[in-house]
């Protein structure tokens, strides 16, 4: 049985639920008292690079498919999926070894006092809006990407195109906002 005839809805659903659950659990687990073997604080910049590269690939993917260059469209999307998977592994690694960084935490004590709150002012509202929409849409994008990819591999181009019209802008937004979140939070690492 090849991918064209397989029903992969259940595995996609399991993956789509497991990823956000594992990530959420990471934020509540105590940090292990072990060394990663490398400086994990370089990972947020790496994540921003992965996100920006994914955004460029998604633009390329759109460009290629609009010009009928199906093979180039497929290659750019597969690379974008691979980079997104690498991002996920790296993101989980980073949050396994570190505490979450708080926006505005100038002195890095994991507490935002009144002076720090005043220093960031209204930008905190913008940051948390971007962060919240980024997180929620990052959860939504997992099954959308997987189903879009599956429909393409199954050569069900009618369904592929229909779901891709939803998937592409959400995935692009998640990639771009990942970079914005990094730029805004980076002074507090």
C-alpha angles and dihedrals in degrees: 000000000000130000092265092067101031123106103222097170094111097050090046090050092049092049091045091054098038096054098058091039092054092045092049092049090053090063091057102040118095112252114257119246093235134105120244092218092241138048103282090190089079090065099082090060089046089052091052090050091050091048094048091047090050090051091052091048090051090052088050091049091054091046092051098047092048088056094046094250095141097168093053089045090053094047094049091049093048090050089048090052091048091050090048090052090048089049091053093051091046093045091052090047092051094049092044090061103033143051117245115268115237120221109247096016094139096169094042095233093129090244124102107213127191094267092052091046090052092047094058094038117170094350087082090067091052092045094050092045091053091043094049094048090045092053096044094047091044087060092047094046096062097072092035092056092044094049092044090051092046093051089051093051090047089053089236090142095168092060091036092056093043095053093038089062087063098034099050100058093043093048091046091050091050091050094048095044089049087063093045091051090051093049091049097045098038096090088062099053 
